[in-house]
């Protein structure tokens, strides 16, 4: 499966547009991660626990769009848009949303 942020693929011709695919992942950050992240905010540095959650959420969302595209018979997804949001009453949830267009391609 070819995944690209561009609307076309070098060396490939888009034969058919199958439709829009979306992958979303919402991950909860627990109290301990929030506590350590707030300490990092004060002293500086990177928050490894949040970075791990974001990586996990991004991989899950990409997996969802690949699965959806394959179920449509597509071999690529073009025009990928990736969005991160903090949601929930106290901003305790992390959401990754990815969308793109599933396409069938052939070599030029």
C-alpha positions in Angstrom: 0.0 0.0 0.0 1.4 3.4 -1.1 0.6 6.2 1.3 1.3 9.8 0.2 0.5 13.4 1.2 0.8 14.4 -2.5 -2.2 14.2 -4.9 -0.3 12.1 -7.4 2.3 9.4 -7.4 5.6 9.7 -9.3 5.8 6.8 -11.9 2.2 5.7 -11.3 -1.0 6.6 -13.0 -4.2 6.9 -11.0 -6.8 4.7 -12.8 -9.7 5.0 -10.4 -10.7 7.0 -7.4 -12.3 4.7 -4.8 -13.3 7.2 -2.2 -12.3 9.0 0.9 -10.8 6.9 3.8 -10.5 8.0 7.4 -8.6 6.6 10.3 -9.1 7.9 13.8 -7.6 7.0 17.1 -8.4 8.5 20.5 -6.1 7.6 23.3 -6.6 8.4 27.0 -3.7 9.8 29.0 -3.8 8.5 32.5 -3.3 10.6 35.7 0.4 9.5 36.1 1.3 10.6 32.5 -0.5 13.9 33.1 1.4 14.4 36.4 4.8 13.7 34.8 4.0 15.8 31.7 3.1 18.7 33.9 6.4 18.4 35.7 8.2 18.3 32.3 6.3 21.5 31.5 7.8 23.2 34.5 11.4 21.9 34.2 11.5 21.6 30.4 12.3 18.6 28.2 10.3 16.1 26.2 7.4 14.1 27.5 8.2 10.5 26.5 4.9 9.2 27.7 2.9 11.6 25.5 5.2 11.0 22.6 4.6 7.2 22.9 0.8 7.7 23.0 0.9 9.9 20.0 3.0 7.4 18.1 0.7 4.6 19.0 -2.4 6.7 18.0 -0.8 7.7 14.7 0.1 4.1 13.8 -3.4 2.9 14.7 -5.0 5.6 12.5 -2.7 4.8 9.6 -3.6 1.1 10.0 -7.3 2.0 9.8 -7.0 3.9 6.5 -4.9 1.1 5.0 -7.5 -1.5 6.0 -10.4 0.7 4.6 -8.5 1.4 1.4 -7.7 -2.3 0.8 -11.4 -3.2 1.4 -12.2 -0.9 -1.5 -9.7 -2.6 -3.7 -7.3 0.3 -3.7 -3.5 0.0 -3.8 -2.7 3.5 -2.6 -4.0 6.5 -0.6 -3.1 10.0 -1.8 -3.7 13.4 -0.4 -3.2 12.3 3.2 -4.1 14.9 5.8 -2.9 14.3 9.4 -4.5 16.1 12.3 -3.8 16.0 16.1 -6.2 17.3 18.7 -6.5 17.3 22.5 -10.1 16.5 23.5 -12.1 15.7 26.7 -13.2 17.8 29.7 -9.7 18.5 30.9 -7.8 17.8 27.7 -7.0 14.3 28.9 -7.6 12.6 25.5 -5.4 12.6 22.5 -6.9 12.2 19.0 -5.2 11.5 15.7 -7.3 11.8 12.6 -6.0 10.9 9.2 -7.9 11.2 5.9 -7.0 10.7 2.3 -8.3 9.4 -1.1 -8.1 5.7 -1.8 -7.1 5.0 -5.4 -6.2 2.2 -7.8 -3.0 2.8 -9.8 -0.9 1.3 -12.5 2.7 1.8 -13.6 3.4 4.4 -16.3 
